[in-house]
């Protein structure tokens, strides 16, 4: 049984920081992309940050320069360091993993999802 367990969400004032963690377990893949999507205001989930098996990273334009994604391959864990948080970052963040994502920022390629963690940024 594949599991993605998220942690690190919470409440912070604007300008503050949080670090999200996501640990993958249950089976082995030869190649896997992992990262975060977040609940969009009106429609589904939007891409935030992804790191591929080869280490290539992708960021949503609005978080570039503020968020950093990294991974620990020994633990099969991915992290999202979120700095300079803004009220508009407030929503639920979901960790996701894919064994095949030719277009890594598209949610439809991800089969495995975490439970979601709430991030709230106050002004």
N, C-alpha and C positions, 0 to 999 in steps of 0.2 A: 504494500500500500504506500503510494507516494504521498509525502507530506511536505508542505511548505509552511514553516512556523515563523510568523513575524513578531517583532517586538520593537520597542523604542518610541512609539507614538506618545503623544501627550499634549499638554498646553504650554504655550510659551508666548511672551510678548513680542511684538514686532521688532525685528532686528536680532532676535535670539536664534539659537541653534538647537537642532535635534539630530540624532543619528538613528536611522532605522536599520534593523538587521533582519535577515531572512535565511533560514537554514533549510536545506533540501535533504530529504532522506527517503529511503524506500526502494530505490533501484539505481543501477548504474547506467549512464549514457556515455557514448564515445565522444559526444559533443553536445554542449548545452548552452543556450543563451538564458540569462536571467536578468531581472530588473523589476522596475515598478511602473505601474499604471495608477491613475487616480480617478475617482468618481468625478465625472464632468457635470457642470451645472444642469444641463438639459438632456444629454444623450450619452449613455453608456460610460465607458472608461477611456481616458486619454493617456497616451504615452507620456512618461516623465523622464525616465532614464533607463538605458539598457547597456549591459556589457556582454559581448559575445564570447564564445569559447576561445577565440583567438585573441581576446583582449581589446577588441575594438569597442569604443563607447559611443553612445548616442544620447543627446539631451534635447528636451523640449526647449525651444528658443527662450521662453520666459524664465527658465531656471539656469541657463548657462551662466557660469561665473559665480553662482551661488551654491549649487548642488554638485556633489562629487560622488560618483559610483565607483566602488572597488569590490574586490573579491578575495576570498581565502580559499584556494582550491583544496587544501588539505581538509578543511571543514565543510566544503561545498556550501559556503555561506557568502552572501552578497550584502554589502552595506551601502547605505545612502546617507552621506553627510550633508545635512541641510543647514546652510548658514544664511544670514540676512533674511530670515523668514518674513513674509508679508501676509497680511490678512487674507489676500486672495489665494494663498496656498492652503487655506483651511478646507479640508475635505477628508475622505477616507482614502488611504493609500493601500494598494494591493500588490503584493509580490507575485511574480509570475515566472514560469520556466518553460522553455521549449526545446525539443530535440531537433527541430527543423524549422527555422525561421528565415526564409530567403529575404523577407522584408522585415527586419527585426522590430520595427516600431509599430507594426500592425498587430493588434490584440488577437485577431482571428487565428494567428499561428501558435498561440499559447494554449496548451492543454492543461497545465498545472497551475493552480492559484492558491495563494494564501488566504487566510480568513479576513484580512483587512485590518488596518490599524488607523485610529482616528488621530489626525493632526489638527490642532486648533491654534490659530495665531490671533491674538488680541491686539487691538490698536491702542 
